[in-house]
Amino acid sequence: MYIDVRNLKKTYTKHTGFLNTKSFTVNALDDVSFSVKKGKCLAIVGESGSGKSTLAKTIMKLLNPDSGEINFMKQNIVNLSSDETKVFRKKIQMIFQDPFSSLNPKFTIRQILSEPMEIHMMGDKDEIERHVIEHIKLVGLSEQDLSRFPHQFSGGQRQRICIARALIINPEVIVCDEPVSALDVSIQAQILELLKKLQKKFQLTYLFITHDLRVVKYIADEVIVLQNGKLVEKGTVSKLFNNPSTDYTKALIEAIPGSI
């Protein structure tokens, strides 16, 4: 498998009571295992507090698991050295939920798109500029937009910029962390269609975190469902909708307000 997660566990200690004198353990990830094929989209579904974001941050190596393995192209990334981690991070990028807070308001769009290439030392000034122009056009914006600042764009346009930034260092995997939940429904469909088009063009593998099963139906190939840190269901999208195996999944499906 391209990505193979085995027996992943992550706990947090929380403090409550007067002067935080009481503590208890939260199982954010409780023995989670799944795999993803190259070029496919796996949706990671669950309500707030189910463990979705912890799972994403662990796969991105922003958090260390307590135990378990995350195998990427047959290499366990959990114990990578700092140099190996830098190489790995070129291969996996994230698109965040909120396009309003994930762009530096003091940077022009040109600076925002140039920065990842500069950090990873990917080409000289002219080559970086060519890539920046190519990628802003790739997401449906224009070269003239590069001299503008984030506040001059709508939410949907900002998310297009975030997508361009994620793609500009040629990653193989994109972690999409609720990338359309902050957008109007009419814009959501446009962004999802763009993500599907880019996935096909670049043979990208998506890990798509969402609480919205309408989005799952639109973009995903397979699904895992998390509840309180446990993986309670996994399978194809058609199996999930046509034959859900848990009451929790059935409740999520029944809560869908409509369709995109």
Summary of the structure (lengths in Angstrom):
residues: 260
radius of gyration: 19.1
end to end distance: 31.0
largest distance: 58.9
contacts: 813
relative contact order: 0.17
helix: 41%
strand: 27%
